[in-house]
Amino acid sequence: MNGADNELWDHLQTSCANGPISYRDYIELVLYADGCGYYTRDRERVGRSPDRDFYTAESLGKVFARLVTTAAHDLLGADTAARSTFIEIAAEPGTELLSRAPEHSFADSRVIRQGDPICADGPVVIFANEWLDALPFHRLIFSEGQWRERGVCLNSEQHLEEVLLDTFSPEVAAISERLPEQALEGYELDLPLAAETALADLLAQDWTGMILFFDYGKTWQALSTDCPMGTARTFQQHTQANDLLDQPGKKDITCDVCWDPLADILTEKGLQSVTLETQESFLVQRAQRAAESIISGTAGAFSPDRQTLMELIHPAHMGRRFQVLWGLRAD
């Protein structure tokens, strides 16, 4: 059973009953199966304590909230911000950004849980921190002169194992012209195509304002030429591993976001000021008022807030590891 609980294992047996499934379908199942997937279980996943699996910038509390809300306010302008609803996608219960910033300047706020339908209308700030990397993804490998899609099946001993699919799944076939004609034998490529679909669906809705996504990712050039082992990984109790079939439903599964197509989608849909920058650059430049206030207000003394700010922006910590994609949609 590869460590899966009975309920999730029943889902996996049903899904694999007629043959292999894509990694994308496997990941969607083990992360989001109702009541037994990783993100649908009733448990706390995010935080610094040893029993949690990972922590994010939002784990740093009021400092991150203050920086993000200041940046959104200043980029939109005070009048627009005062009319806007702040929508946060995929916040874990109890970690909502605005719960750490009770004095924010937005008209209203709304939280959409991981996996729930996303609806937006009117003037909004659409904010997400590590949402895109939590969406399912496809896995490819360059084998014997061609790209093959990797899948998952149940073997004769009823264990999950990886196989190569006979053909591309429809989503991969649709973007196959992007794939490099040549690569190193055994080069692994993890394709976060669901992120592109999710963003396109969001942009099809009738809203104005701002998109603001924090996440970790790479350019297409980096993913397709500089990461021969792919970027897929699991997290459990702050330990990273690479076996995506081990203990399904009990570990987070993620891969790096591919930024280029996401930025292209924003531009194609008419958003203005579309920018991809490091978290360091975004927080220093776009949240300058808040950052300067934290530093100057604690000069000459030890300050937990200043220390947190340094963790968020320092290149050796989160400053370069995470990026920010944002853009503005006018009325």
N, C-alpha and C positions, 0 to 999 in steps of 0.2 A: 504493500500500500504506500510505500515511499514516505510513511509518516503522516499521511492524511487522516483526518477524522472520518468516521463512517459516513456521515451525511455528504461531505464533499466527495468522498470516494465514490459514492453512488452516482453523483453527477458526472464524474470523470469516466466511469465505466459506460454510462449511457452515451456520452459524447464520443467515446472512442469505439463504440460497438461496431461501427461500419468501416473502421479503418483509421489511419492517422488523421490528426487534426493539425492545423497550423499552430505555431507558437502563439500567434495573436489570439486565437480562440482559447487556447489553454490558459494564457495569462489572464484573459478577461474572466474566465470561469473561476480560477483560484483566487483572484483578487475580489471579485464582485458577486459571486454566487450568493443568493439571498440567505442571509443568516449564518453562512458558514465560510464565506470568502474572507480574505485577509481584511479588507476594508469594511465588511459588513458585520463582523463579529463585534460583540459588545465588550470591548476592551480598550485600554488606553495604549496607544502606540507611540506617541510623540513626547519627548522630554529627555532630560539628562539623567534621570534615575536609571539604575542598572537593569530594571525590569522592562524598560521601554526599548524600542528598536532603533530609533534614530531621533535626532533633534534638528529643528530648522531655525531659520532666522526668527520666526515667530516665538520660538522658545525663549528668546531674549527679551520678550515682554514689552514694557512700555517704551523703551528706547526705539526699537524697531517700529512700533506703532506711531510714535511721534515723528520719526523721519519720513515714513511712507505718507502719512496724512499731510504733512507739510509740503512734500513734493507734489502730491496730487492737487492740493489747494493752489499752489503757486503756478503750476503748469496750466491749470484750467482757468485761473483767475478767480478772485473772491466772489464775484456775482454768480458765475456759473457754478462754482462749488456749493454755494449756499442753496442752489436749486436742485442739486444732484443727490441721487440715492447712491450710497456706497455699497456695491454688491461684492461680497467675497465668495469665491468659488473654492470648495473643497476644504474648508476649515475644519479641523478636528473639534469635537465638542469641548468647550471650555477654553479654547485657544483663539477664539475669534479676534481679529486685529482690533476692532473698535471697542472690544471689552477692555482693552488696555489703554484706550484713548477716549475717556468719557467726555472730554471737552472738545471733540472734533467739530468742524464747521460745516458738516454736510446736513442736508435736509432730513435724510432718513438713512437707514441701513438695512441690509438683508444678507443672510447667509444661506448659501446653497451647499448642502452636504455632498461629500464625495459620491459620485454615481447618480445623484438626483438630476432631474431635468433642469436645464438652465434656460431661464426666461429673463429677458431684459427689455425695457422700453423707457422712453423719455430720457431725460438727462441723467447720466449715470457715470460712476467710476467703476469699472469692472476690474477687480483686483484678484490675483491668484498667486499664492506662494507655493511652489512645488506641486502644482496641479498637473501640468502637462507631462512631467516625467512619470506620473502614476497611471497614465493611460496605457492600454495594451500596445504591443509592438510586434513586428515581424522579425524573423531572424534568417539571414542568408549566409551562405558560405560559397567561396569560389573553389570549384572542384573540377579538375580535369578540363580546364579551359572554359568553363561556363559557371554562371551563378545558379545555385540551387537553393530552394527554400527549405529551411529546416522545420521539422514538425515533431509531433509527440504521438506515441502510440502505447498500447498495452501489449507487452510481450506474452509469451506462452505461460510464464510464471506469474502473470498478472502484476507485473511491475511496470512503472512508467519508464520509457526509454526514448531517446532521440532517434529520429529517422530522417531521411531526405524525401521530400514530397515529389511526386511524379511531375507535377506542374505547379506553376506559381498560383497562389491564391489570387482572386480577382483584384484585390487592392494593390498587390505587388505588380501584377501584370500591367495595371494602368500606369505605373510609373517606371516600367522597365527600361525606358529609354534613358533614364537618369543614370543607370548603373554603369560603372566604368567598363570599357570593353575588355580590359586586362587587369589582373590583380595577382598578387602572390598566391600560390597554391595554398589553400586552407585559410585564406583571409576571411574573417568573420565580420558581417555587417548587420547591425541591429537598426531596424527602420521604424521610427516612431510615427507611422502614418496616421494613427488615430488622432494625434495632436493636430494634424492639418485639418482633418475632418471636423473635429470639435471647434476649431477656430472658424472655419468656413460657416458652420452652422450658427455660431454666435454672431458673425457679421451679417448673416441673412436677416437678422431681427432688426426691428425699428427702434433704434436708440441713438442718442448722441452723447458725446462726452469723451471718455478716455478708457483705453485698455492699458493695463499695467501688470505685466507678468514677471515674476521673479522665478528663476529656475537655474539648473545647471545644464549646459549643453555645449555643442560644438558646431562649427561650420560643416557644410557638406564636404568640403575639401578635406578637413581633418578626419571626419568619420570614415570617408571612403579611401583614404590613403595613409593615415597616421595611426590607426587603431586596429592592428591586425587581429587582436583577440576580441574585438567588439567592445561594447560598453555595458552590456547587460550584467546585472549583479543582484544579489539579495542582501537584505539586512535583517538581522535578528539580534536583539540585545546589543546593539552598537557594533556588531561584528559583520564584516562584509564577506560574502562568499560568491561563488560563481555557478554552483549547481542549482539551476532553476527548477529541477524536478524533486529536490529534497524538501520534505515537509511542506507540501503544498497547502496553502491557506494559513500557514503559521509564520511565513516570512514575507516581508515586503519584496516585490520584484520591480526593478526599475531599469531604465537605460537613459543615456544622455539625449536630450532634446536636440533636434536638428534645426538650427535657427533660420537658415536661409529661406526655405520655403514659407515659413511663418511670416517673416518680414515681407516677402514678396506678396503674400496674400493680403496683408494689411495695405500695402501700397496699391495693389490692383483694385482693392475695394474703395479707394479714394481717401484713406486716412492720411492725415497730415503729420508732419514732424516725426515720421516713423524712425525710431532710433533703437539700435541694439548696442548696449554698453555694459561694461562690467558693473557689478554691484558697487564697487568702490567708487567708480566714476559717477554713477547715478546718485548715490547718497551724498557725495561731497558736492556735486554741482547742483542737483535739483532740490536737495533738502538742506541747502547751505544755511538757512536761518536757524533751523533746529540744531544742526551739527555745531555751529558756532556758539549757540546758546549753551549747549551741553559742555563744551570745552571751557568757555569763558566763565561760566557760572560755578565751576569747580576748580578754578586755577589755584595751585599751591596746596592742594589737599588731595588725599586719596578719594576717588569717586567711583563707585560701582557703575554709574551711568557712563562715565567717560571710558572705563575699561570695556564695557559692552559695545560702545561705539567703535572702539579700536578693533574689537573682534569682528564687527560687521564690515569694516572697510579695509582692514589690513590685508595686503596681498597674500600673506602667509596663512591667513585664516579664511574668512568667507569672501573677502573683497574681490579676488580674481576667480575663485572657484565658481562663483555664481554670476549670472548675467541678468540683465533687465531688458525686456522688450516692451516698448510703449509707443503709443500713437494717439492722435486726437481725431475725432470725427465731429465735424461741424454740423450745425443745424441744416 
